[in-house]
Amino acid sequence: MADIWKPAMGINIKVLTPGLFLFQFYHKDDMNWMMNNGPWSFDNALLVTNIIPVGGDPMKVSLNIVEFWIQMYDLPSGYMSELVGKQLGNFFESFVSYDLSNNTSIWREYMRIRIMVDVCLPLKRKKKICKKNKSEFIVNCKYEKLGDFCFVCGLLTHTKHFCKKKIGGEVEGSGLEWGPWLRAPP
């Protein structure tokens, strides 16, 4: 990860337990850059990060929230606004920010927002919206930098090969609700 992040002031990486690592940045700007430019993955597995409060125990820090940029598709032109982005972001998980730089052209294929995602919950894929005139439309989303995840249950914590629902026989047929189409193009 140090080779990918290339922190200007350096980094120290320590294994706390198998699968749990402590990253110590020697400058706050390096840490902030890493936190703001994720999500990150190692060997195509999602890397969940958090900041340890001063005096905190690294073994007790919550590791279930990851920020993602998502692209919202199929929005009518009047709905491509920051206010709608905030509402959609809060439905999809928890809104963080709206990409104003995506507003530069007359025609936009999608809205881009940053959200917090709980890795213990299935990924959300779409949202039905009712207009004032009672007509409806469906907004679909794609996650940027989305690595491996489970196409059976939608969780980021495993793949379909290790899914308890699949192993337990709870899945019928081949019509999966999640799939590679949730990955945004690079």
C-alpha positions as CSV (number, residue, x, y, z in Angstrom):
1,M,0.0,0.0,0.0
2,A,2.9,2.3,0.7
3,D,3.9,1.9,-3.0
4,I,0.4,2.9,-4.1
5,W,-0.1,5.8,-1.7
6,K,3.5,7.1,-1.9
7,P,3.2,9.3,1.3
8,A,5.6,12.3,1.1
9,M,6.6,12.0,4.7
10,G,6.5,8.2,5.0
11,I,4.4,5.5,6.6
12,N,4.8,2.7,9.0
13,I,2.7,-0.5,8.6
14,K,2.2,-3.0,11.4
15,V,0.2,-6.2,11.5
16,L,-2.0,-6.2,14.6
17,T,-3.7,-9.6,13.9
18,P,-4.1,-11.5,10.7
19,G,-6.1,-9.3,8.4
20,L,-5.9,-6.2,10.7
21,F,-3.2,-3.6,10.0
22,L,-2.2,-0.3,11.6
23,F,-1.1,2.4,9.1
24,Q,0.9,5.2,10.8
25,F,1.3,8.2,8.6
26,Y,4.0,10.7,9.5
27,H,2.1,13.7,8.2
28,K,-1.6,14.5,8.4
29,D,-1.8,15.6,4.8
30,D,-0.7,12.1,3.6
31,M,-3.3,10.4,5.8
32,N,-6.1,12.8,4.6
33,W,-5.1,12.2,1.0
34,M,-5.4,8.4,1.5
35,M,-8.7,8.7,3.4
36,N,-10.3,11.0,0.7
37,N,-9.2,9.2,-2.4
38,G,-10.4,5.7,-1.7
39,P,-11.9,3.2,-1.6
40,W,-8.7,1.2,-1.7
41,S,-8.3,-2.5,-2.3
42,F,-5.5,-5.0,-1.9
43,D,-5.6,-8.2,-4.1
44,N,-9.1,-7.0,-5.2
45,A,-10.4,-7.2,-1.6
46,L,-11.8,-4.0,-0.1
47,L,-9.6,-2.2,2.4
48,V,-11.7,-0.7,5.2
49,T,-10.0,2.2,7.0
50,N,-10.7,4.4,9.9
51,I,-8.9,6.9,12.0
52,I,-7.9,6.0,15.6
53,P,-8.8,8.7,18.0
54,V,-6.0,10.0,20.2
55,G,-5.5,7.5,23.0
56,G,-7.9,5.0,21.3
57,D,-7.4,1.3,21.1
58,P,-6.8,0.2,17.5
59,M,-8.4,-3.2,18.2
60,K,-11.7,-1.4,19.1
61,V,-12.0,1.0,16.1
62,S,-15.1,0.4,14.0
63,L,-14.2,-0.9,10.5
64,N,-17.6,-1.1,8.7
65,I,-17.8,2.2,6.8
66,V,-16.3,2.9,3.4
67,E,-16.8,6.0,1.2
68,F,-17.6,5.4,-2.5
69,W,-18.2,7.7,-5.4
70,I,-21.4,6.5,-7.1
71,Q,-22.8,7.5,-10.5
72,M,-26.6,8.0,-10.6
73,Y,-28.0,7.1,-14.0
74,D,-31.4,7.6,-15.7
75,L,-32.2,10.9,-13.9
76,P,-34.4,13.4,-15.9
77,S,-32.5,16.6,-16.6
78,G,-34.4,18.6,-14.0
79,Y,-33.2,16.2,-11.3
80,M,-29.5,16.7,-11.9
81,S,-29.0,19.0,-8.9
82,E,-27.1,19.0,-5.6
83,L,-30.3,18.9,-3.6
84,V,-31.5,15.7,-5.4
85,G,-28.0,14.3,-5.0
86,K,-28.1,14.8,-1.2
87,Q,-31.5,13.1,-1.0
88,L,-30.3,10.2,-3.2
89,G,-27.1,9.9,-1.2
90,N,-29.0,9.7,2.0
91,F,-31.2,6.9,0.6
92,F,-28.3,4.9,-0.8
93,E,-26.5,5.2,2.6
94,S,-25.2,8.6,3.9
95,F,-24.4,11.5,1.7
96,V,-20.9,12.9,1.9
97,S,-20.5,15.3,-1.1
98,Y,-21.7,16.2,-4.6
99,D,-19.3,16.4,-7.6
100,L,-19.7,19.9,-8.9
101,S,-17.1,19.3,-11.6
102,N,-19.5,16.8,-13.2
103,N,-21.8,19.8,-14.0
104,T,-19.5,21.3,-16.6
105,S,-21.3,20.1,-19.8
106,I,-24.9,20.7,-21.0
107,W,-25.7,17.0,-21.3
108,R,-24.6,14.7,-18.5
109,E,-25.1,11.0,-18.6
110,Y,-25.0,10.7,-14.8
111,M,-24.9,12.5,-11.5
112,R,-21.8,11.8,-9.3
113,I,-22.0,11.8,-5.5
114,R,-19.9,10.5,-2.6
115,I,-21.6,8.4,0.0
116,M,-20.7,6.3,3.1
117,V,-21.5,2.6,2.7
118,D,-21.9,0.2,5.6
119,V,-20.0,-3.0,4.4
120,C,-22.4,-5.1,6.7
121,L,-25.4,-4.2,4.5
122,P,-26.2,-5.2,0.9
123,L,-25.3,-2.7,-1.8
124,K,-28.2,-0.6,-2.9
125,R,-28.8,-0.7,-6.7
126,K,-31.7,1.5,-7.6
127,K,-34.3,3.9,-6.3
128,K,-37.8,4.5,-7.6
129,I,-38.8,8.2,-7.6
130,C,-42.3,9.5,-7.9
131,K,-42.8,12.8,-9.6
132,K,-45.4,15.4,-8.6
133,N,-47.6,14.3,-11.5
134,K,-47.6,10.8,-10.0
135,S,-45.4,9.3,-12.8
136,E,-42.4,7.3,-11.7
137,F,-38.9,6.6,-12.8
138,I,-36.1,4.5,-11.6
139,V,-32.6,5.8,-10.8
140,N,-29.8,3.2,-11.2
141,C,-26.4,3.5,-9.7
142,K,-22.9,2.3,-10.3
143,Y,-20.1,2.3,-7.8
144,E,-16.6,3.6,-8.7
145,K,-13.6,1.5,-7.7
146,L,-15.9,-1.4,-6.7
147,G,-13.8,-4.6,-6.3
148,D,-15.0,-8.1,-5.5
149,F,-18.3,-8.5,-3.7
150,C,-21.1,-11.1,-3.5
151,F,-23.4,-11.3,-6.5
152,V,-25.8,-13.4,-4.3
153,C,-26.5,-11.2,-1.3
154,G,-24.8,-7.9,-2.3
155,L,-22.3,-7.7,0.6
156,L,-18.8,-6.4,0.2
157,T,-17.4,-8.8,2.9
158,H,-17.2,-11.9,0.7
159,T,-17.8,-13.2,-2.9
160,K,-20.5,-15.6,-4.0
161,H,-18.2,-18.6,-3.5
162,F,-18.2,-18.0,0.3
163,C,-21.8,-16.8,0.6
164,K,-23.8,-18.4,3.4
165,K,-27.1,-17.9,1.4
166,K,-25.6,-19.8,-1.6
167,I,-24.1,-22.5,0.5
168,G,-27.2,-22.9,2.6
169,G,-29.4,-23.3,-0.6
170,E,-31.4,-20.1,0.0
171,V,-30.8,-18.9,-3.6
172,E,-33.2,-20.1,-6.3
173,G,-32.6,-19.8,-10.0
174,S,-29.9,-17.8,-11.7
175,G,-31.6,-14.3,-11.5
176,L,-29.1,-12.5,-9.3
177,E,-30.0,-9.0,-8.1
178,W,-26.3,-7.9,-8.0
179,G,-23.6,-8.3,-10.6
180,P,-20.7,-6.7,-12.3
181,W,-23.0,-4.1,-13.8
182,L,-22.8,-2.2,-10.5
183,R,-19.2,-1.3,-11.2
184,A,-18.8,2.1,-12.9
185,P,-16.4,2.2,-15.8
186,P,-13.0,3.5,-14.9
